[in-house]
Amino acid sequence: MTKFNEIGLVTIALSALVGLGGCSNMTQQERDMAVGAGVGAVGGSVLTGGSVIGTVGGAVVGGAIGKEVSKDKR
């Protein structure tokens, strides 16, 4: 493995740990919105062939759906 790949893997691992640690004090609704936005962004990107507008639009729609799903759980 090249030095560049090793640095990239360490950076990704550290980013994942910091990201997960940042979610520890989120409410259930905030977690649902974040998950919805992530899934929506991936879906929008796939459906539009990687378009930025499709990715952002998917994240917005996914976040809104996640928020509404969380309301139903209460």
PDB file of N, CA, C and O in Angstrom:
ATOM      1  N   MET A   1       0.855  -1.172   0.000  1.00  0.00           N
ATOM      2  CA  MET A   1       0.000   0.000   0.000  1.00  0.00           C
ATOM      3  C   MET A   1       0.903   1.238   0.000  1.00  0.00           C
ATOM      4  O   MET A   1       1.909   1.285   0.708  1.00  0.00           O
ATOM      5  N   THR A   2       0.537   2.213  -0.785  1.00  0.00           N
ATOM      6  CA  THR A   2       1.353   3.414  -0.848  1.00  0.00           C
ATOM      7  C   THR A   2       1.102   4.299   0.371  1.00  0.00           C
ATOM      8  O   THR A   2       0.107   4.151   1.081  1.00  0.00           O
ATOM      9  N   LYS A   3       2.019   5.204   0.582  1.00  0.00           N
ATOM     10  CA  LYS A   3       1.910   6.115   1.720  1.00  0.00           C
ATOM     11  C   LYS A   3       0.647   6.962   1.608  1.00  0.00           C
ATOM     12  O   LYS A   3      -0.001   7.241   2.617  1.00  0.00           O
ATOM     13  N   PHE A   4       0.290   7.376   0.385  1.00  0.00           N
ATOM     14  CA  PHE A   4      -0.902   8.184   0.168  1.00  0.00           C
ATOM     15  C   PHE A   4      -2.164   7.414   0.567  1.00  0.00           C
ATOM     16  O   PHE A   4      -3.060   7.988   1.186  1.00  0.00           O
ATOM     17  N   ASN A   5      -2.249   6.142   0.226  1.00  0.00           N
ATOM     18  CA  ASN A   5      -3.403   5.318   0.594  1.00  0.00           C
ATOM     19  C   ASN A   5      -3.506   5.142   2.097  1.00  0.00           C
ATOM     20  O   ASN A   5      -4.605   5.168   2.649  1.00  0.00           O
ATOM     21  N   GLU A   6      -2.378   4.963   2.764  1.00  0.00           N
ATOM     22  CA  GLU A   6      -2.381   4.803   4.221  1.00  0.00           C
ATOM     23  C   GLU A   6      -2.883   6.071   4.901  1.00  0.00           C
ATOM     24  O   GLU A   6      -3.674   6.002   5.841  1.00  0.00           O
ATOM     25  N   ILE A   7      -2.427   7.219   4.431  1.00  0.00           N
ATOM     26  CA  ILE A   7      -2.879   8.488   5.002  1.00  0.00           C
ATOM     27  C   ILE A   7      -4.377   8.663   4.765  1.00  0.00           C
ATOM     28  O   ILE A   7      -5.097   9.136   5.644  1.00  0.00           O
ATOM     29  N   GLY A   8      -4.840   8.286   3.589  1.00  0.00           N
ATOM     30  CA  GLY A   8      -6.270   8.389   3.276  1.00  0.00           C
ATOM     31  C   GLY A   8      -7.124   7.513   4.179  1.00  0.00           C
ATOM     32  O   GLY A   8      -8.174   7.945   4.654  1.00  0.00           O
ATOM     33  N   LEU A   9      -6.678   6.281   4.419  1.00  0.00           N
ATOM     34  CA  LEU A   9      -7.431   5.373   5.284  1.00  0.00           C
ATOM     35  C   LEU A   9      -7.486   5.875   6.719  1.00  0.00           C
ATOM     36  O   LEU A   9      -8.530   5.790   7.365  1.00  0.00           O
ATOM     37  N   VAL A  10      -6.380   6.392   7.221  1.00  0.00           N
ATOM     38  CA  VAL A  10      -6.358   6.931   8.578  1.00  0.00           C
ATOM     39  C   VAL A  10      -7.273   8.145   8.678  1.00  0.00           C
ATOM     40  O   VAL A  10      -7.994   8.302   9.664  1.00  0.00           O
ATOM     41  N   THR A  11      -7.248   8.997   7.669  1.00  0.00           N
ATOM     42  CA  THR A  11      -8.112  10.182   7.661  1.00  0.00           C
ATOM     43  C   THR A  11      -9.581   9.793   7.657  1.00  0.00           C
ATOM     44  O   THR A  11     -10.378  10.389   8.382  1.00  0.00           O
ATOM     45  N   ILE A  12      -9.949   8.815   6.860  1.00  0.00           N
ATOM     46  CA  ILE A  12     -11.342   8.357   6.808  1.00  0.00           C
ATOM     47  C   ILE A  12     -11.758   7.764   8.150  1.00  0.00           C
ATOM     48  O   ILE A  12     -12.856   8.038   8.636  1.00  0.00           O
ATOM     49  N   ALA A  13     -10.898   6.960   8.745  1.00  0.00           N
ATOM     50  CA  ALA A  13     -11.228   6.345  10.035  1.00  0.00           C
ATOM     51  C   ALA A  13     -11.420   7.399  11.117  1.00  0.00           C
ATOM     52  O   ALA A  13     -12.373   7.326  11.892  1.00  0.00           O
ATOM     53  N   LEU A  14     -10.523   8.377  11.175  1.00  0.00           N
ATOM     54  CA  LEU A  14     -10.651   9.435  12.177  1.00  0.00           C
ATOM     55  C   LEU A  14     -11.900  10.280  11.943  1.00  0.00           C
ATOM     56  O   LEU A  14     -12.576  10.673  12.894  1.00  0.00           O
ATOM     57  N   SER A  15     -12.200  10.555  10.694  1.00  0.00           N
ATOM     58  CA  SER A  15     -13.409  11.327  10.378  1.00  0.00           C
ATOM     59  C   SER A  15     -14.665  10.583  10.818  1.00  0.00           C
ATOM     60  O   SER A  15     -15.600  11.190  11.340  1.00  0.00           O
ATOM     61  N   ALA A  16     -14.685   9.276  10.608  1.00  0.00           N
ATOM     62  CA  ALA A  16     -15.841   8.479  11.020  1.00  0.00           C
ATOM     63  C   ALA A  16     -16.005   8.499  12.539  1.00  0.00           C
ATOM     64  O   ALA A  16     -17.122   8.629  13.040  1.00  0.00           O
ATOM     65  N   LEU A  17     -14.911   8.373  13.263  1.00  0.00           N
ATOM     66  CA  LEU A  17     -14.982   8.398  14.729  1.00  0.00           C
ATOM     67  C   LEU A  17     -15.464   9.751  15.250  1.00  0.00           C
ATOM     68  O   LEU A  17     -16.297   9.808  16.154  1.00  0.00           O
ATOM     69  N   VAL A  18     -14.951  10.819  14.693  1.00  0.00           N
ATOM     70  CA  VAL A  18     -15.376  12.158  15.111  1.00  0.00           C
ATOM     71  C   VAL A  18     -16.841  12.371  14.758  1.00  0.00           C
ATOM     72  O   VAL A  18     -17.597  12.930  15.553  1.00  0.00           O
ATOM     73  N   GLY A  19     -17.245  11.931  13.574  1.00  0.00           N
ATOM     74  CA  GLY A  19     -18.633  12.073  13.161  1.00  0.00           C
ATOM     75  C   GLY A  19     -19.593  11.318  14.054  1.00  0.00           C
ATOM     76  O   GLY A  19     -20.658  11.830  14.399  1.00  0.00           O
ATOM     77  N   LEU A  20     -19.231  10.114  14.428  1.00  0.00           N
ATOM     78  CA  LEU A  20     -20.097   9.327  15.306  1.00  0.00           C
ATOM     79  C   LEU A  20     -20.148   9.919  16.706  1.00  0.00           C
ATOM     80  O   LEU A  20     -21.192   9.879  17.357  1.00  0.00           O
ATOM     81  N   GLY A  21     -19.046  10.460  17.172  1.00  0.00           N
ATOM     82  CA  GLY A  21     -19.017  11.087  18.485  1.00  0.00           C
ATOM     83  C   GLY A  21     -19.877  12.336  18.540  1.00  0.00           C
ATOM     84  O   GLY A  21     -20.427  12.669  19.590  1.00  0.00           O
ATOM     85  N   GLY A  22     -19.995  13.022  17.428  1.00  0.00           N
ATOM     86  CA  GLY A  22     -20.809  14.228  17.372  1.00  0.00           C
ATOM     87  C   GLY A  22     -22.298  13.948  17.446  1.00  0.00           C
ATOM     88  O   GLY A  22     -23.079  14.859  17.719  1.00  0.00           O
ATOM     89  N   CYS A  23     -22.703  12.730  17.213  1.00  0.00           N
ATOM     90  CA  CYS A  23     -24.123  12.370  17.227  1.00  0.00           C
ATOM     91  C   CYS A  23     -24.597  11.888  18.597  1.00  0.00           C
ATOM     92  O   CYS A  23     -25.773  11.558  18.753  1.00  0.00           O
ATOM     93  N   SER A  24     -23.730  11.840  19.569  1.00  0.00           N
ATOM     94  CA  SER A  24     -24.093  11.227  20.845  1.00  0.00           C
ATOM     95  C   SER A  24     -25.150  12.001  21.623  1.00  0.00           C
ATOM     96  O   SER A  24     -25.891  11.398  22.398  1.00  0.00           O
ATOM     97  N   ASN A  25     -25.243  13.303  21.445  1.00  0.00           N
ATOM     98  CA  ASN A  25     -26.224  14.069  22.210  1.00  0.00           C
ATOM     99  C   ASN A  25     -27.382  14.571  21.351  1.00  0.00           C
ATOM    100  O   ASN A  25     -28.068  15.522  21.726  1.00  0.00           O
ATOM    101  N   MET A  26     -27.599  13.943  20.216  1.00  0.00           N
ATOM    102  CA  MET A  26     -28.701  14.338  19.335  1.00  0.00           C
ATOM    103  C   MET A  26     -30.014  13.733  19.833  1.00  0.00           C
ATOM    104  O   MET A  26     -30.030  12.654  20.425  1.00  0.00           O
ATOM    105  N   THR A  27     -31.103  14.442  19.586  1.00  0.00           N
ATOM    106  CA  THR A  27     -32.415  13.885  19.889  1.00  0.00           C
ATOM    107  C   THR A  27     -32.776  12.849  18.835  1.00  0.00           C
ATOM    108  O   THR A  27     -32.110  12.747  17.805  1.00  0.00           O
ATOM    109  N   GLN A  28     -33.820  12.086  19.088  1.00  0.00           N
ATOM    110  CA  GLN A  28     -34.250  11.069  18.129  1.00  0.00           C
ATOM    111  C   GLN A  28     -34.660  11.722  16.805  1.00  0.00           C
ATOM    112  O   GLN A  28     -34.375  11.185  15.734  1.00  0.00           O
ATOM    113  N   GLN A  29     -35.319  12.864  16.874  1.00  0.00           N
ATOM    114  CA  GLN A  29     -35.744  13.547  15.663  1.00  0.00           C
ATOM    115  C   GLN A  29     -34.535  14.022  14.855  1.00  0.00           C
ATOM    116  O   GLN A  29     -34.535  13.917  13.629  1.00  0.00           O
ATOM    117  N   GLU A  30     -33.520  14.537  15.519  1.00  0.00           N
ATOM    118  CA  GLU A  30     -32.310  14.981  14.827  1.00  0.00           C
ATOM    119  C   GLU A  30     -31.590  13.809  14.173  1.00  0.00           C
ATOM    120  O   GLU A  30     -31.084  13.939  13.058  1.00  0.00           O
ATOM    121  N   ARG A  31     -31.538  12.664  14.854  1.00  0.00           N
ATOM    122  CA  ARG A  31     -30.915  11.476  14.263  1.00  0.00           C
ATOM    123  C   ARG A  31     -31.694  11.007  13.045  1.00  0.00           C
ATOM    124  O   ARG A  31     -31.097  10.670  12.022  1.00  0.00           O
ATOM    125  N   ASP A  32     -33.024  10.981  13.140  1.00  0.00           N
ATOM    126  CA  ASP A  32     -33.837  10.566  12.001  1.00  0.00           C
ATOM    127  C   ASP A  32     -33.663  11.501  10.808  1.00  0.00           C
ATOM    128  O   ASP A  32     -33.617  11.055   9.661  1.00  0.00           O
ATOM    129  N   MET A  33     -33.566  12.806  11.088  1.00  0.00           N
ATOM    130  CA  MET A  33     -33.348  13.766  10.010  1.00  0.00           C
ATOM    131  C   MET A  33     -31.991  13.550   9.351  1.00  0.00           C
ATOM    132  O   MET A  33     -31.881  13.613   8.126  1.00  0.00           O
ATOM    133  N   ALA A  34     -30.961  13.298  10.150  1.00  0.00           N
ATOM    134  CA  ALA A  34     -29.621  13.088   9.615  1.00  0.00           C
ATOM    135  C   ALA A  34     -29.554  11.820   8.771  1.00  0.00           C
ATOM    136  O   ALA A  34     -28.951  11.813   7.698  1.00  0.00           O
ATOM    137  N   VAL A  35     -30.168  10.763   9.253  1.00  0.00           N
ATOM    138  CA  VAL A  35     -30.190   9.514   8.491  1.00  0.00           C
ATOM    139  C   VAL A  35     -30.971   9.716   7.191  1.00  0.00           C
ATOM    140  O   VAL A  35     -30.541   9.268   6.128  1.00  0.00           O
ATOM    141  N   GLY A  36     -32.105  10.383   7.280  1.00  0.00           N
ATOM    142  CA  GLY A  36     -32.895  10.652   6.080  1.00  0.00           C
ATOM    143  C   GLY A  36     -32.140  11.479   5.067  1.00  0.00           C
ATOM    144  O   GLY A  36     -32.204  11.213   3.867  1.00  0.00           O
ATOM    145  N   ALA A  37     -31.420  12.488   5.546  1.00  0.00           N
ATOM    146  CA  ALA A  37     -30.642  13.335   4.644  1.00  0.00           C
ATOM    147  C   ALA A  37     -29.515  12.543   3.980  1.00  0.00           C
ATOM    148  O   ALA A  37     -29.242  12.726   2.794  1.00  0.00           O
ATOM    149  N   GLY A  38     -28.870  11.676   4.735  1.00  0.00           N
ATOM    150  CA  GLY A  38     -27.799  10.860   4.168  1.00  0.00           C
ATOM    151  C   GLY A  38     -28.301   9.891   3.120  1.00  0.00           C
ATOM    152  O   GLY A  38     -27.718   9.769   2.042  1.00  0.00           O
ATOM    153  N   VAL A  39     -29.382   9.204   3.437  1.00  0.00           N
ATOM    154  CA  VAL A  39     -29.960   8.252   2.486  1.00  0.00           C
ATOM    155  C   VAL A  39     -30.492   8.994   1.259  1.00  0.00           C
ATOM    156  O   VAL A  39     -30.324   8.537   0.128  1.00  0.00           O
ATOM    157  N   GLY A  40     -31.126  10.129   1.489  1.00  0.00           N
ATOM    158  CA  GLY A  40     -31.641  10.914   0.370  1.00  0.00           C
ATOM    159  C   GLY A  40     -30.538  11.431  -0.526  1.00  0.00           C
ATOM    160  O   GLY A  40     -30.692  11.450  -1.748  1.00  0.00           O
ATOM    161  N   ALA A  41     -29.421  11.853   0.062  1.00  0.00           N
ATOM    162  CA  ALA A  41     -28.296  12.338  -0.739  1.00  0.00           C
ATOM    163  C   ALA A  41     -27.723  11.233  -1.619  1.00  0.00           C
ATOM    164  O   ALA A  41     -27.422  11.452  -2.792  1.00  0.00           O
ATOM    165  N   VAL A  42     -27.578  10.061  -1.046  1.00  0.00           N
ATOM    166  CA  VAL A  42     -27.063   8.934  -1.829  1.00  0.00           C
ATOM    167  C   VAL A  42     -28.056   8.569  -2.939  1.00  0.00           C
ATOM    168  O   VAL A  42     -27.661   8.356  -4.086  1.00  0.00           O
ATOM    169  N   GLY A  43     -29.336   8.499  -2.595  1.00  0.00           N
ATOM    170  CA  GLY A  43     -30.350   8.178  -3.596  1.00  0.00           C
ATOM    171  C   GLY A  43     -30.420   9.218  -4.698  1.00  0.00           C
ATOM    172  O   GLY A  43     -30.505   8.870  -5.875  1.00  0.00           O
ATOM    173  N   GLY A  44     -30.386  10.490  -4.328  1.00  0.00           N
ATOM    174  CA  GLY A  44     -30.428  11.547  -5.326  1.00  0.00           C
ATOM    175  C   GLY A  44     -29.216  11.519  -6.233  1.00  0.00           C
ATOM    176  O   GLY A  44     -29.330  11.762  -7.435  1.00  0.00           O
ATOM    177  N   SER A  45     -28.064  11.228  -5.670  1.00  0.00           N
ATOM    178  CA  SER A  45     -26.843  11.143  -6.459  1.00  0.00           C
ATOM    179  C   SER A  45     -26.903   9.978  -7.449  1.00  0.00           C
ATOM    180  O   SER A  45     -26.515  10.114  -8.609  1.00  0.00           O
ATOM    181  N   VAL A  46     -27.389   8.844  -6.976  1.00  0.00           N
ATOM    182  CA  VAL A  46     -27.484   7.667  -7.847  1.00  0.00           C
ATOM    183  C   VAL A  46     -28.495   7.903  -8.967  1.00  0.00           C
ATOM    184  O   VAL A  46     -28.228   7.592 -10.128  1.00  0.00           O
ATOM    185  N   LEU A  47     -29.634   8.444  -8.618  1.00  0.00           N
ATOM    186  CA  LEU A  47     -30.682   8.645  -9.615  1.00  0.00           C
ATOM    187  C   LEU A  47     -30.331   9.687 -10.673  1.00  0.00           C
ATOM    188  O   LEU A  47     -30.813   9.611 -11.804  1.00  0.00           O
ATOM    189  N   THR A  48     -29.495  10.659 -10.314  1.00  0.00           N
ATOM    190  CA  THR A  48     -29.151  11.719 -11.267  1.00  0.00           C
ATOM    191  C   THR A  48     -27.742  11.581 -11.826  1.00  0.00           C
ATOM    192  O   THR A  48     -27.246  12.499 -12.479  1.00  0.00           O
ATOM    193  N   GLY A  49     -27.104  10.473 -11.583  1.00  0.00           N
ATOM    194  CA  GLY A  49     -25.773  10.247 -12.138  1.00  0.00           C
ATOM    195  C   GLY A  49     -24.690  11.102 -11.495  1.00  0.00           C
ATOM    196  O   GLY A  49     -23.708  11.442 -12.154  1.00  0.00           O
ATOM    197  N   GLY A  50     -24.845  11.454 -10.229  1.00  0.00           N
ATOM    198  CA  GLY A  50     -23.838  12.225  -9.521  1.00  0.00           C
ATOM    199  C   GLY A  50     -24.016  13.726  -9.608  1.00  0.00           C
ATOM    200  O   GLY A  50     -23.111  14.478  -9.246  1.00  0.00           O
ATOM    201  N   SER A  51     -25.159  14.170 -10.078  1.00  0.00           N
ATOM    202  CA  SER A  51     -25.432  15.597 -10.176  1.00  0.00           C
ATOM    203  C   SER A  51     -25.473  16.235  -8.793  1.00  0.00           C
ATOM    204  O   SER A  51     -26.033  15.664  -7.857  1.00  0.00           O
ATOM    205  N   VAL A  52     -24.880  17.419  -8.665  1.00  0.00           N
ATOM    206  CA  VAL A  52     -24.869  18.122  -7.384  1.00  0.00           C
ATOM    207  C   VAL A  52     -26.290  18.508  -6.987  1.00  0.00           C
ATOM    208  O   VAL A  52     -26.679  18.378  -5.827  1.00  0.00           O
ATOM    209  N   ILE A  53     -27.048  18.978  -7.949  1.00  0.00           N
ATOM    210  CA  ILE A  53     -28.436  19.371  -7.663  1.00  0.00           C
ATOM    211  C   ILE A  53     -29.254  18.169  -7.207  1.00  0.00           C
ATOM    212  O   ILE A  53     -30.049  18.284  -6.274  1.00  0.00           O
ATOM    213  N   GLY A  54     -29.074  17.031  -7.843  1.00  0.00           N
ATOM    214  CA  GLY A  54     -29.781  15.822  -7.437  1.00  0.00           C
ATOM    215  C   GLY A  54     -29.386  15.356  -6.055  1.00  0.00           C
ATOM    216  O   GLY A  54     -30.233  14.898  -5.288  1.00  0.00           O
ATOM    217  N   THR A  55     -28.099  15.467  -5.725  1.00  0.00           N
ATOM    218  CA  THR A  55     -27.617  15.058  -4.410  1.00  0.00           C
ATOM    219  C   THR A  55     -28.174  15.962  -3.319  1.00  0.00           C
ATOM    220  O   THR A  55     -28.650  15.482  -2.290  1.00  0.00           O
ATOM    221  N   VAL A  56     -28.112  17.270  -3.546  1.00  0.00           N
ATOM    222  CA  VAL A  56     -28.624  18.220  -2.555  1.00  0.00           C
ATOM    223  C   VAL A  56     -30.139  18.094  -2.427  1.00  0.00           C
ATOM    224  O   VAL A  56     -30.678  18.119  -1.320  1.00  0.00           O
ATOM    225  N   GLY A  57     -30.821  17.958  -3.558  1.00  0.00           N
ATOM    226  CA  GLY A  57     -32.275  17.788  -3.524  1.00  0.00           C
ATOM    227  C   GLY A  57     -32.679  16.532  -2.783  1.00  0.00           C
ATOM    228  O   GLY A  57     -33.639  16.544  -2.013  1.00  0.00           O
ATOM    229  N   GLY A  58     -31.950  15.444  -3.010  1.00  0.00           N
ATOM    230  CA  GLY A  58     -32.231  14.200  -2.302  1.00  0.00           C
ATOM    231  C   GLY A  58     -32.006  14.333  -0.813  1.00  0.00           C
ATOM    232  O   GLY A  58     -32.756  13.771  -0.014  1.00  0.00           O
ATOM    233  N   ALA A  59     -30.964  15.085  -0.427  1.00  0.00           N
ATOM    234  CA  ALA A  59     -30.684  15.290   0.995  1.00  0.00           C
ATOM    235  C   ALA A  59     -31.796  16.100   1.659  1.00  0.00           C
ATOM    236  O   ALA A  59     -32.199  15.805   2.784  1.00  0.00           O
ATOM    237  N   VAL A  60     -32.285  17.117   0.962  1.00  0.00           N
ATOM    238  CA  VAL A  60     -33.361  17.942   1.514  1.00  0.00           C
ATOM    239  C   VAL A  60     -34.635  17.122   1.683  1.00  0.00           C
ATOM    240  O   VAL A  60     -35.274  17.155   2.735  1.00  0.00           O
ATOM    241  N   VAL A  61     -34.992  16.389   0.636  1.00  0.00           N
ATOM    242  CA  VAL A  61     -36.213  15.575   0.700  1.00  0.00           C
ATOM    243  C   VAL A  61     -36.066  14.480   1.755  1.00  0.00           C
ATOM    244  O   VAL A  61     -36.998  14.231   2.520  1.00  0.00           O
ATOM    245  N   GLY A  62     -34.918  13.831   1.803  1.00  0.00           N
ATOM    246  CA  GLY A  62     -34.687  12.780   2.794  1.00  0.00           C
ATOM    247  C   GLY A  62     -34.737  13.305   4.217  1.00  0.00           C
ATOM    248  O   GLY A  62     -35.286  12.654   5.106  1.00  0.00           O
ATOM    249  N   GLY A  63     -34.162  14.488   4.435  1.00  0.00           N
ATOM    250  CA  GLY A  63     -34.212  15.092   5.768  1.00  0.00           C
ATOM    251  C   GLY A  63     -35.633  15.418   6.189  1.00  0.00           C
ATOM    252  O   GLY A  63     -36.007  15.218   7.345  1.00  0.00           O
ATOM    253  N   ALA A  64     -36.426  15.923   5.246  1.00  0.00           N
ATOM    254  CA  ALA A  64     -37.827  16.236   5.548  1.00  0.00           C
ATOM    255  C   ALA A  64     -38.614  14.966   5.869  1.00  0.00           C
ATOM    256  O   ALA A  64     -39.437  14.951   6.785  1.00  0.00           O
ATOM    257  N   ILE A  65     -38.358  13.911   5.115  1.00  0.00           N
ATOM    258  CA  ILE A  65     -39.046  12.643   5.381  1.00  0.00           C
ATOM    259  C   ILE A  65     -38.615  12.085   6.738  1.00  0.00           C
ATOM    260  O   ILE A  65     -39.451  11.591   7.495  1.00  0.00           O
ATOM    261  N   GLY A  66     -37.326  12.159   7.052  1.00  0.00           N
ATOM    262  CA  GLY A  66     -36.843  11.699   8.356  1.00  0.00           C
ATOM    263  C   GLY A  66     -37.474  12.445   9.503  1.00  0.00           C
ATOM    264  O   GLY A  66     -37.773  11.854  10.540  1.00  0.00           O
ATOM    265  N   LYS A  67     -37.683  13.744   9.331  1.00  0.00           N
ATOM    266  CA  LYS A  67     -38.323  14.543  10.366  1.00  0.00           C
ATOM    267  C   LYS A  67     -39.764  14.117  10.566  1.00  0.00           C
ATOM    268  O   LYS A  67     -40.225  13.999  11.702  1.00  0.00           O
ATOM    269  N   GLU A  68     -40.481  13.884   9.473  1.00  0.00           N
ATOM    270  CA  GLU A  68     -41.880  13.463   9.565  1.00  0.00           C
ATOM    271  C   GLU A  68     -42.015  12.060  10.152  1.00  0.00           C
ATOM    272  O   GLU A  68     -42.938  11.796  10.923  1.00  0.00           O
ATOM    273  N   VAL A  69     -41.115  11.176   9.797  1.00  0.00           N
ATOM    274  CA  VAL A  69     -41.151   9.822  10.361  1.00  0.00           C
ATOM    275  C   VAL A  69     -40.941   9.885  11.872  1.00  0.00           C
ATOM    276  O   VAL A  69     -41.580   9.149  12.624  1.00  0.00           O
ATOM    277  N   SER A  70     -40.058  10.754  12.305  1.00  0.00           N
ATOM    278  CA  SER A  70     -39.792  10.894  13.735  1.00  0.00           C
ATOM    279  C   SER A  70     -41.017  11.411  14.487  1.00  0.00           C
ATOM    280  O   SER A  70     -41.250  11.022  15.631  1.00  0.00           O
ATOM    281  N   LYS A  71     -41.791  12.272  13.861  1.00  0.00           N
ATOM    282  CA  LYS A  71     -43.012  12.781  14.500  1.00  0.00           C
ATOM    283  C   LYS A  71     -44.009  11.662  14.734  1.00  0.00           C
ATOM    284  O   LYS A  71     -44.721  11.663  15.738  1.00  0.00           O
ATOM    285  N   ASP A  72     -44.066  10.700  13.807  1.00  0.00           N
ATOM    286  CA  ASP A  72     -45.005   9.591  13.940  1.00  0.00           C
ATOM    287  C   ASP A  72     -44.639   8.646  15.084  1.00  0.00           C
ATOM    288  O   ASP A  72     -45.507   7.946  15.606  1.00  0.00           O
ATOM    289  N   LYS A  73     -43.373   8.616  15.476  1.00  0.00           N
ATOM    290  CA  LYS A  73     -42.916   7.718  16.531  1.00  0.00           C
ATOM    291  C   LYS A  73     -43.342   8.176  17.915  1.00  0.00           C
ATOM    292  O   LYS A  73     -43.402   7.371  18.845  1.00  0.00           O
ATOM    293  N   ARG A  74     -43.640   9.462  18.059  1.00  0.00           N
ATOM    294  CA  ARG A  74     -43.987   9.989  19.388  1.00  0.00           C
ATOM    295  C   ARG A  74     -45.352   9.627  19.800  1.00  0.00           C
ATOM    296  O   ARG A  74     -45.787   9.997  20.891  1.00  0.00           O
TER     297      ARG A  74
END
